[in-house]
Amino acid sequence: MELQKVQRTTLTMKEVAEYLGISYWLVNQLVRRKQIPCSKVGGKYLFRVQALDEYLEKMEQQSLS
């Protein structure tokens, strides 16, 4: 019997920086200003990929308005 590998749906701050193409410092600032969706779990910030994609879409729409 084979175990299925669990698909991660969250990213760390470092991974978010890479995913968005911005610096770790900027991700940290966005978290402090509560401008990016995240959850604090056990002293660590986690970001859902789906929420980040929605956030990006929202920011794109705002830039066109």
Summary of the structure (lengths in Angstrom):
residues: 65
radius of gyration: 13.9
end to end distance: 53.7
largest distance: 53.7
contacts: 132
relative contact order: 0.17
helix: 51%
strand: 15%
